[in-house]
Structure formats: C-alpha cells, structure tokens
Amino acid sequence: MVHISKLAACLAAFGFAIAAPVEPTTADTASDIEVAEERAIPLGLAQAWKRGYVGTALTIRDDPIEQYIVQSPYDFDSITPENAMKWDATEPANNTFTFTDADLYANFSKTYNKQLRCHNLVWHSQLPNWVSQGGFDNATLISVMENHIKNLAGRYKDVCTYWDVVNEALNEDGTYRQSVWYTTIGEAYLPMAFRLAKKYSPKSKLFYNDYNIEQGAKALGAQRIVKLIQSYGVQIDGVGSQAHLTSEPTASSGNSVAPDYKTLAATLKGFTDLNVDVAYTELDVRFYTPATPAKLRVQADVYRRVTRSCVNNKRCVGITLWGVSDKYSWIPGVFPAEGAALAWDENFQKKPAYNAMLNVLSNTNKK
C-alpha cells in the first residue's frame, strides 16, 4: 500500500492533486460523474467507453504515480499481469507451483474492481527448460500441459474474465511455429489447450493471442486456428490482436508501418465473421526516438484508427495498452533506438495518443 504523504507529494510533482486521506463516498463519486457527463467532460479512457473495457498491462511496483493511474476507475477497468502468470513464473519446476506473485494481481483486480485478463497458459517463450528441453513424448507433454492448466487456470477460475490460452503459435507467413508443443503434439495441441482451459476455468472467455495479425498471411493463419479449434467442437471465444505497431518504418518492423483503418477493420471482421470476439490486447506504437511533435502526431493517428476499428466492430470487446508510461516500456530494451510507444510519456504526461483515444471513445457513446 502506498503511504498517503508519499503519494500526495509525488502526485503534486506531476500536476495531480490529492486531498486529505478520506475515501470518497458513493454520493460524491456519482455527483462527480453526473457533472462530468452533463458538461460532456470525459473522466478518462475507461469511463468514456460504455460498451467495452480499456486495460493496461501491469507490473506491481513501487511507483505511486503509475499505481494511482491504474488503481483509479477513470482510465483503466481491466489489467493484464505482464509476467506473473507466465509458465516460468508459476511452474519453474515440474509440478512445483509458485503463485505468490500471480495472487497479487488477482487480489489487485478484486480490490480495485478491474477485469482480469489472464496471460497466458501455453506459449513457446518464457518456458522453463524442463518443459522446452525435457524430451517428453506426446502423451507425457499433453499430461504436462493439462497439469499446468489445471493448477493455474483452476486457481483463478473465479477471477479471470479472459484467458489468453495459446499465445503466438504462428510464424510471420502464417504457418505454425516450430515450438515444442507443435513438434511433439502437432496442431492438435491448440484445441487440446482450449478444451482444458474450458474444463478448468469454465467461466472465462478463451482467446487465441498473437502479434502481427492485423493484416496479411499471419491474420489468415490466425483465422485457420479459429476454424481448427471449432472443427474439434471446442469453444474459442475470441482472438487477441496484440497490436505492437509502428508509426514509421523501423528496422524491427521490416520497414513496415501500422495498417490503415480500412485494413484494420477488415481484419477484425475476418475474425468476427467466424463467430468469435476480438480485442486489441497489447497495444503500443513505437518509432525511432527521440519523440518530436511531428512524430507524436503521427503516432496519435495510429492510436486513433486502431481505437476506431475496435469501437466500430460490435464484437470488439476491449483495448489493452501494453503499459501506462514510456518509463517502463519493454521496447527500448528489445529494439534499440525505438520507443516512446505508450499513451503517457516518461514523466507521466498524457501524449497526443491519449487524447486521440479519448476523443474516439467519447464520441462513440454519442452515436
């Protein structure tokens, strides 16, 4: 818990204000919202959009500004644990489970009334060597997968609104990634994982999640996965498009840029035509740093059209940003010289990208 004097000092330094440590009453909160609505003043991203959620990836740490933004009801009503529910964090050794960190996020979601988008159950990355290099045969690896899903999804079955069941199963050309799951079990591991997730977390919405599926061959590969799972008679509720995008040509993007609105909308429709929901699950928009006013304007336009494509599709259930502030973004550590990808800068000042999202979400409710 953040000490109130420390929080007040930090918030004041960044242009926020906080009164004495008195919890607002329900009447006070309702009054504030009514005044804002009467004046058409949106309170934040989440409260501007009535139909879907707006979320953020979260690492719980000692940063009171970041935690204040996430904890408040204004901008975010959903969280995704950034790393705490991945395999290496929850089952580092065979049948040895550690849930201390994951429990923090489950409790956080309850305390601050957030949806919990749980991430993830089956992935080729952040996988302990005992799994990836265990040399298991087909039957044994299926048993390993079931035990993991049983313990992890089962533990949080009452708090995970969504699960990213399988993450990043595709190559860039839409073919299957040669992961330990695919090379040992074959493509059947996908419907198996979804069947097990449904068994052990029956109330959660179950998603396939991947990056670079906003257009092209990889999007078609993700459609193929949906059809495969459905062909087994197994439930899949949606597709998560990570949307790690670029607003200008960069080395990491192969000199490509984010798709235009028409392409984004058509890709979402390609998924929803298969009778599944869609969501943007890890949105950020990078460019070569340092940021300039011109670069920030172009970035804001990408945020705008991504948001529009979601709100204009009735089966797009939400948008998750992959973090709050550029201060903690993963991008500079992975893609040198690129970054500034989020909606708040390193000093927690809202960027044009934030205002672009807010404008689209606010206007959606007037239609």
C-alpha positions in Angstrom: 0.0 0.0 0.0 1.3 3.5 -0.9 1.7 5.9 2.1 -0.6 8.8 1.6 2.0 11.5 2.2 4.4 10.0 -0.3 1.6 9.6 -2.8 0.5 13.2 -2.3 4.0 14.6 -2.8 4.5 12.5 -6.0 1.1 13.4 -7.4 1.7 17.1 -6.7 5.0 17.0 -8.5 3.3 15.7 -11.6 0.4 18.1 -11.6 -2.1 15.9 -9.7 -3.8 17.0 -6.6 -4.9 14.9 -3.6 -6.9 15.9 -0.6 -6.8 14.6 3.0 -6.8 10.8 3.2 -10.6 10.4 3.2 -12.2 7.9 0.9 -14.8 9.5 -1.4 -18.4 8.5 -0.7 -20.6 6.8 -3.3 -22.6 10.0 -3.5 -19.5 12.2 -4.1 -18.3 9.9 -6.9 -21.8 9.7 -8.5 -22.1 13.5 -8.3 -18.7 14.0 -10.0 -19.6 11.7 -12.8 -23.0 13.3 -13.3 -21.4 16.8 -13.5 -18.8 15.5 -16.0 -21.5 13.8 -18.1 -23.7 17.0 -18.1 -20.7 19.0 -19.3 -19.6 16.3 -21.8 -16.3 16.1 -20.0 -14.9 12.5 -20.2 -13.2 11.4 -17.0 -10.8 9.0 -18.7 -10.5 6.3 -21.2 -12.4 3.6 -19.4 -15.2 5.8 -18.3 -15.5 7.3 -21.8 -16.4 3.9 -23.3 -19.6 2.3 -22.1 -19.5 -0.9 -24.2 -16.0 -2.3 -23.9 -13.1 -2.2 -21.5 -9.8 -0.3 -21.6 -7.0 -2.1 -19.9 -3.3 -2.0 -19.3 -0.5 -4.5 -18.7 0.6 -4.2 -15.2 3.7 -4.9 -13.1 3.0 -4.0 -9.5 6.0 -1.9 -8.2 6.8 1.0 -6.0 5.8 3.8 -8.3 2.9 5.7 -6.8 2.1 7.7 -9.9 1.8 4.6 -12.1 -0.2 2.8 -9.4 -2.5 5.7 -8.9 -3.3 5.8 -12.6 -4.0 2.1 -12.7 -5.9 1.9 -9.5 -8.3 4.8 -10.3 -11.5 4.0 -12.1 -11.1 6.6 -14.8 -8.6 5.3 -17.4 -8.5 1.5 -16.9 -11.1 -1.0 -15.9 -9.0 -4.1 -16.8 -5.5 -5.3 -16.1 -3.2 -7.9 -17.6 -0.4 -9.3 -15.5 2.7 -8.6 -17.6 4.7 -11.6 -16.5 3.4 -13.0 -13.2 1.1 -15.7 -14.8 3.6 -17.0 -17.4 4.9 -20.5 -17.2 8.4 -19.7 -15.9 6.8 -17.6 -13.1 4.2 -20.1 -12.0 5.7 -23.6 -12.6 9.5 -23.2 -12.6 10.0 -26.9 -11.9 7.8 -29.9 -12.8 4.7 -29.8 -10.7 6.2 -27.2 -8.4 3.9 -24.2 -8.5 4.5 -20.7 -7.2 1.5 -18.4 -7.1 2.7 -15.6 -4.7 3.2 -13.0 -7.5 0.1 -14.1 -9.5 -2.0 -13.8 -6.4 -1.1 -10.1 -6.1 -2.8 -9.4 -9.4 -5.9 -11.5 -8.6 -6.2 -9.5 -5.4 -5.5 -6.2 -7.1 -8.3 -6.8 -9.6 -10.7 -7.5 -6.8 -9.6 -4.6 -4.6 -9.8 -2.0 -7.4 -12.7 -3.6 -9.3 -10.9 -4.4 -12.5 -11.4 -7.1 -15.0 -8.5 -9.6 -15.0 -7.2 -10.6 -18.4 -5.0 -13.6 -17.6 -1.9 -14.1 -19.7 -1.1 -16.9 -20.7 -1.4 -20.7 -20.5 0.6 -22.2 -23.5 3.4 -20.4 -25.1 6.8 -21.2 -26.6 8.6 -18.4 -24.8 9.4 -17.9 -21.1 9.1 -21.6 -20.9 11.3 -23.4 -18.4 14.0 -25.7 -19.7 12.4 -28.7 -18.0 9.5 -28.2 -20.5 11.2 -26.9 -23.6 14.1 -29.3 -23.4 12.5 -32.1 -21.4 12.4 -34.5 -24.3 8.9 -35.6 -23.4 6.9 -37.9 -25.7 3.4 -36.9 -27.0 1.4 -38.3 -24.1 3.7 -37.0 -21.4 3.8 -33.5 -22.8 0.0 -33.5 -23.0 -0.1 -34.5 -19.4 2.3 -31.7 -18.5 0.1 -29.2 -20.3 -3.0 -30.4 -18.6 -1.4 -30.3 -15.1 -0.2 -26.8 -15.7 -3.6 -25.6 -17.0 -5.4 -27.4 -14.2 -3.4 -25.7 -11.5 -3.0 -22.3 -13.0 -6.4 -21.7 -14.7 -8.1 -23.7 -11.9 -6.7 -21.5 -9.2 -8.0 -18.3 -10.8 -11.2 -19.7 -12.4 -13.4 -17.2 -10.5 -11.3 -14.1 -11.2 -10.0 -14.4 -14.8 -12.5 -12.7 -17.0 -10.4 -13.7 -20.0 -7.6 -16.2 -20.6 -5.0 -16.0 -23.4 -5.0 -19.7 -23.8 -2.4 -20.1 -26.6 0.0 -17.3 -27.4 2.0 -16.8 -30.6 1.6 -20.1 -32.3 2.4 -18.7 -35.8 5.3 -17.7 -37.9 5.2 -14.5 -39.9 4.0 -16.3 -43.0 1.0 -17.8 -41.2 2.5 -21.3 -40.8 2.8 -23.0 -37.4 5.8 -22.0 -35.2 8.1 -25.0 -34.6 7.6 -24.9 -30.8 7.9 -27.9 -28.5 4.1 -28.0 -28.5 3.8 -28.3 -32.2 6.8 -30.5 -32.9 5.7 -33.0 -30.2 1.9 -33.0 -30.3 1.1 -31.4 -33.7 -1.6 -28.8 -34.3 -4.0 -30.7 -32.1 -2.3 -29.1 -29.1 -4.3 -25.9 -29.9 -7.8 -27.4 -29.4 -6.5 -29.5 -26.6 -5.3 -26.4 -24.7 -8.7 -24.7 -25.3 -10.6 -27.8 -24.1 -8.5 -28.0 -20.9 -8.9 -24.2 -20.3 -12.7 -24.6 -20.6 -12.6 -27.6 -18.3 -10.7 -25.9 -15.5 -11.8 -22.2 -15.9 -15.3 -22.6 -17.3 -16.5 -19.0 -16.8 -13.5 -17.3 -18.5 -13.6 -16.1 -22.1 -10.9 -18.0 -24.0 -8.7 -16.3 -26.6 -6.0 -17.0 -29.1 -3.4 -14.2 -28.9 -0.7 -13.2 -31.4 1.2 -10.3 -32.8 1.3 -9.0 -36.4 -2.1 -10.5 -37.1 -3.5 -7.1 -38.0 -3.2 -7.9 -41.7 -1.9 -10.4 -44.3 -0.8 -14.0 -44.2 -0.5 -14.2 -40.4 -4.0 -12.9 -39.9 -5.2 -15.7 -42.3 -3.2 -18.2 -40.2 -5.0 -17.0 -37.0 -8.3 -17.5 -38.8 -7.2 -21.0 -39.6 -6.5 -21.6 -35.9 -10.0 -20.5 -35.0 -11.5 -22.8 -37.6 -9.3 -25.7 -36.4 -10.4 -25.3 -32.8 -14.1 -25.0 -33.8 -13.7 -28.1 -36.0 -12.9 -30.1 -32.9 -16.1 -28.9 -31.3 -14.1 -26.9 -28.7 -15.0 -23.5 -27.5 -12.9 -20.5 -28.6 -14.4 -17.1 -27.6 -12.1 -14.7 -29.3 -8.9 -13.6 -31.0 -6.5 -11.1 -29.4 -4.5 -8.9 -31.8 -1.5 -7.7 -29.8 -1.0 -4.6 -32.0 2.6 -3.9 -31.3 2.7 -1.4 -34.1 5.0 1.2 -35.6 4.1 4.7 -36.8 7.1 4.9 -39.1 9.3 2.4 -40.9 11.8 0.9 -38.5 14.3 -2.0 -38.6 12.2 -4.0 -36.1 9.1 -3.8 -38.3 10.9 -4.7 -41.6 10.3 -1.0 -42.6 6.5 -1.5 -42.5 4.0 0.7 -40.7 0.7 0.2 -39.0 -2.2 -0.7 -41.3 -4.7 1.9 -42.4 -8.2 2.0 -40.8 -9.8 0.0 -43.7 -7.3 -2.8 -43.3 -7.7 -3.0 -39.5 -11.4 -3.0 -39.8 -11.4 -5.7 -42.4 -9.1 -7.9 -40.4 -11.3 -7.7 -37.3 -14.3 -8.5 -39.4 -12.5 -11.6 -40.8 -12.3 -12.9 -37.3 -15.8 -11.9 -36.1 -17.3 -13.5 -39.2 -16.1 -16.8 -37.7 -18.4 -16.1 -34.7 -15.7 -15.0 -32.2 -15.0 -11.8 -30.4 -11.9 -9.7 -30.9 -9.8 -7.4 -28.8 -6.6 -5.4 -29.0 -4.5 -7.0 -26.2 -1.1 -5.4 -26.1 -1.3 -2.1 -27.9 1.7 0.2 -28.3 3.0 2.2 -31.2 6.8 2.7 -31.5 9.0 4.9 -33.6 12.7 6.0 -33.7 13.4 8.2 -30.6 13.6 10.9 -29.6 10.0 12.0 -29.8 9.1 15.2 -31.7 5.8 16.9 -32.0 5.5 15.7 -35.6 6.2 12.0 -34.6 3.7 12.2 -31.8 1.0 13.5 -34.1 1.6 10.5 -36.5 1.6 8.1 -33.5 -1.7 9.6 -32.3 -3.2 8.9 -35.7 -2.3 5.2 -35.4 -3.9 5.1 -31.9 -6.9 6.8 -33.3 -7.5 4.4 -36.2 -6.9 1.3 -34.0 -9.4 2.6 -31.5 -11.9 3.4 -34.2 -11.6 -0.1 -35.7 -12.4 -1.6 -32.4 -15.3 0.6 -31.4 -16.9 0.3 -34.8 -17.0 -3.5 -34.6 -19.7 -4.6 -32.1 -17.7 -7.8 -31.3 -14.5 -5.9 -30.3 -14.7 -6.2 -26.5 -11.8 -4.1 -25.4 -8.4 -2.5 -25.9 -5.4 -3.1 -23.6 -2.3 -0.9 -23.7 0.9 -2.7 -23.0 1.8 -0.5 -20.1 1.0 3.0 -18.9 4.1 5.1 -19.3 7.1 5.1 -21.6 9.2 5.0 -18.5 8.6 1.2 -18.2 8.0 0.2 -21.8 9.7 -3.1 -22.9 10.5 -1.7 -26.3 13.8 0.2 -25.9 15.3 -2.9 -24.2 14.4 -5.1 -27.2 14.5 -2.7 -30.1 17.4 -0.2 -29.6 16.7 3.4 -30.7 12.9 2.7 -30.8 10.3 3.5 -28.2 8.1 6.3 -26.8 5.3 3.9 -27.7 2.7 4.4 -25.0 0.0 7.0 -24.2 1.8 8.6 -21.2 5.4 9.8 -21.6 8.3 9.0 -19.2 7.1 11.8 -16.9 3.5 10.5 -16.9 2.3 13.3 -19.0 -0.6 12.4 -21.4 0.5 12.4 -25.0 -1.5 13.2 -28.2 -2.1 9.4 -28.4 -4.1 9.5 -25.2 -6.2 12.4 -26.4 -6.8 10.6 -29.8 -8.1 7.5 -28.0 -10.2 9.6 -25.6 -11.8 11.5 -28.4 -12.8 8.4 -30.3 -14.1 6.6 -27.2 -16.1 9.7 -26.1 -17.7 10.2 -29.4 -18.7 6.6 -29.7 -21.2 7.0 -27.0 -23.0 9.8 -28.8 -23.9 7.6 -31.8 
